[in-house]
Amino acid sequence: MKRVSVVFLQAVLVLIGVVTLSLLIWLPLTEGRATNLDLVDIYSDKFILYGYTTSIPFFVALFMAFRLVGYIGQNKVFSPTAVEALKHIKYCAIILSALVVLAGAFIRFTHNKEDDPTGFLAICIVTTFASIVVATAAAIFEKLLQTVVDMKSENDLTI
């Protein structure tokens, strides 16, 4: 793979991380009830803290994707480290989807009867679906890559 492509993909991953982090910092300030609160009260809200905790698997998976693209650039794509990176991405996606489902269930069953949780639940459904797609793709690629790594190691032993 060309070095320019690898650097471009890594730059896109860094951009995704920076945009996500800035949204995590900025969005709590725009929340409706945040107008009457100071910064400590806004960022110490239990649900905001849960959102930050939930974002940890996302950033770990993003970092693993960054490393995986680096392995591709170094022609180490058929190595056990690449398989491990895909395994971590798969587990992070599964954890993220479970945490988002828990948040959606919490909001669904404990929301104020005057509030309409439909928008939040729709975001939860889309995020869960995207995480499941990423986990499935990572599992498929992990299995394929593990097969290739096993075949490569057998081939190295016979020569």
DRENFIKOL-154550 format. One record per residue (C-alpha): x, y, z; residue number from 0. Coordinates in Angstrom, 1 decimal. Last residue first. Example, Ala and Ser with C-alpha at 12.3 -4.5 7.8 and 13.67 -1.06 7.14 Angstrom:
BEGIN
SITE       px       py       pz   dovo
SITE     13.7     -1.1      7.1      1
SITE     12.3     -4.5      7.8      0
This chain:
BEGIN
SITE       px       py       pz   dovo
SITE     10.5    -24.3      3.8    158
SITE      7.9    -26.4      5.6    157
SITE      7.9    -24.2      8.7    156
SITE      7.4    -20.9      6.8    155
SITE      4.4    -22.5      5.0    154
SITE      2.8    -23.5      8.2    153
SITE      3.4    -20.0      9.6    152
SITE      1.8    -18.5      6.4    151
SITE     -1.2    -20.8      6.6    150
SITE     -1.8    -19.9     10.2    149
SITE     -1.5    -16.1      9.4    148
SITE     -3.9    -16.6      6.4    147
SITE     -6.4    -18.3      8.6    146
SITE     -6.0    -15.7     11.3    145
SITE     -6.6    -13.0      8.7    144
SITE     -9.8    -14.6      7.5    143
SITE    -11.1    -15.1     11.1    142
SITE    -10.1    -11.5     12.1    141
SITE    -11.7    -10.1      8.9    140
SITE    -15.0    -11.9      9.7    139
SITE    -14.9    -10.8     13.4    138
SITE    -14.0     -7.2     12.5    137
SITE    -16.9     -7.1     10.0    136
SITE    -19.3     -8.5     12.6    135
SITE    -18.1     -6.1     15.3    134
SITE    -18.4     -3.1     12.9    133
SITE    -21.9     -4.1     11.9    132
SITE    -22.9     -4.6     15.6    131
SITE    -21.5     -1.1     16.4    130
SITE    -23.4      0.4     13.5    129
SITE    -26.7     -1.2     14.7    128
SITE    -26.1     -0.1     18.3    127
SITE    -25.4      3.5     17.1    126
SITE    -28.5      3.5     15.0    125
SITE    -30.7      2.1     17.8    124
SITE    -29.3      4.5     20.4    123
SITE    -29.8      7.5     18.1    122
SITE    -33.4      6.4     17.6    121
SITE    -33.8      6.0     21.4    120
SITE    -32.5      9.6     21.9    119
SITE    -34.9     11.0     19.4    118
SITE    -37.8      9.0     20.8    117
SITE    -37.2     10.0     24.4    116
SITE    -40.2     12.5     24.6    115
SITE    -40.2     14.3     27.8    114
SITE    -43.3     15.0     29.9    113
SITE    -43.3     11.5     31.3    112
SITE    -39.8     12.1     32.7    111
SITE    -37.5      9.2     31.5    110
SITE    -36.9      6.2     33.7    109
SITE    -37.9      3.2     31.5    108
SITE    -36.8      4.4     28.0    107
SITE    -33.8      6.4     29.3    106
SITE    -32.4      3.4     31.2    105
SITE    -33.1      1.0     28.3    104
SITE    -31.3      3.4     25.9    103
SITE    -28.3      3.7     28.2    102
SITE    -28.2     -0.1     28.5    101
SITE    -28.4     -0.5     24.8    100
SITE    -25.5      2.0     24.4     99
SITE    -23.4      0.1     26.9     98
SITE    -24.0     -3.2     25.1     97
SITE    -23.2     -1.7     21.7     96
SITE    -20.0     -0.2     23.0     95
SITE    -18.9     -3.5     24.6     94
SITE    -19.5     -5.4     21.3     93
SITE    -17.6     -2.7     19.3     92
SITE    -14.7     -2.8     21.8     91
SITE    -14.6     -6.6     21.6     90
SITE    -14.4     -6.6     17.8     89
SITE    -11.8     -3.8     17.7     88
SITE     -9.7     -5.7     20.2     87
SITE     -9.9     -8.8     18.0     86
SITE     -9.0     -6.8     14.9     85
SITE     -5.9     -5.5     16.7     84
SITE     -5.0     -9.0     17.8     83
SITE     -5.2    -10.3     14.3     82
SITE     -2.9     -7.4     13.2     81
SITE     -0.4     -8.3     15.9     80
SITE     -0.5    -12.0     14.8     79
SITE      0.9    -11.0     11.4     78
SITE     -0.5    -10.9      7.9     77
SITE     -0.9     -7.1      7.8     76
SITE      2.8     -6.5      8.5     75
SITE      3.5     -4.8      5.2     74
SITE      4.6     -1.7      7.2     73
SITE      1.7      0.4      5.8     72
SITE     -0.7     -2.4      6.7     71
SITE      0.6     -2.5     10.2     70
SITE      0.1      1.3     10.5     69
SITE     -3.5      0.9      9.3     68
SITE     -3.9     -1.7     12.1     67
SITE     -2.4      0.8     14.6     66
SITE     -4.9      3.4     13.6     65
SITE     -7.7      0.8     13.8     64
SITE     -6.5     -0.1     17.3     63
SITE     -6.6      3.6     18.3     62
SITE    -10.2      3.9     16.9     61
SITE    -11.2      0.8     18.8     60
SITE     -9.7      2.2     22.1     59
SITE    -11.5      5.5     21.3     58
SITE    -14.9      3.8     20.9     57
SITE    -14.3      1.6     24.0     56
SITE    -13.8      4.7     26.0     55
SITE    -16.8      6.5     24.7     54
SITE    -19.1      4.6     27.1     53
SITE    -17.3      6.1     30.0     52
SITE    -17.8      9.6     28.6     51
SITE    -21.5      8.9     28.1     50
SITE    -21.8      7.5     31.6     49
SITE    -20.3     10.8     32.9     48
SITE    -22.9     12.7     30.9     47
SITE    -25.6     10.5     32.4     46
SITE    -24.4     11.0     36.0     45
SITE    -24.1     14.8     35.6     44
SITE    -20.6     15.9     36.7     43
SITE    -19.9     17.7     33.5     42
SITE    -22.9     20.0     33.8     41
SITE    -22.6     20.6     37.5     40
SITE    -19.0     21.5     37.3     39
SITE    -19.6     23.8     34.3     38
SITE    -22.3     25.8     36.0     37
SITE    -26.0     25.1     35.6     36
SITE    -29.0     27.1     34.5     35
SITE    -28.5     26.9     30.8     34
SITE    -27.5     23.2     31.0     33
SITE    -31.1     22.1     31.2     32
SITE    -31.5     22.3     27.5     31
SITE    -28.3     20.7     26.5     30
SITE    -25.9     22.9     24.5     29
SITE    -23.1     22.7     27.1     28
SITE    -23.3     18.9     27.1     27
SITE    -22.7     18.9     23.3     26
SITE    -19.3     20.7     23.4     25
SITE    -17.0     18.3     25.2     24
SITE    -18.2     15.1     23.7     23
SITE    -18.5     16.9     20.3     22
SITE    -14.8     17.9     20.6     21
SITE    -13.8     14.4     21.4     20
SITE    -15.8     13.0     18.4     19
SITE    -14.3     15.6     16.1     18
SITE    -10.8     14.8     17.3     17
SITE    -11.2     11.1     17.1     16
SITE    -12.7     11.2     13.6     15
SITE     -9.8     13.5     12.5     14
SITE     -7.3     11.1     13.9     13
SITE     -8.9      8.3     11.9     12
SITE     -8.9     10.4      8.8     11
SITE     -5.2     11.2      9.3     10
SITE     -4.4      7.5      9.7      9
SITE     -6.2      6.8      6.4      8
SITE     -4.4      9.6      4.6      7
SITE     -1.0      8.5      6.0      6
SITE     -1.7      5.0      4.8      5
SITE     -2.8      6.2      1.4      4
SITE      0.3      8.4      1.0      3
SITE      2.6      5.5      2.0      2
SITE      1.3      3.4     -0.8      1
SITE      0.0      0.0      0.0      0
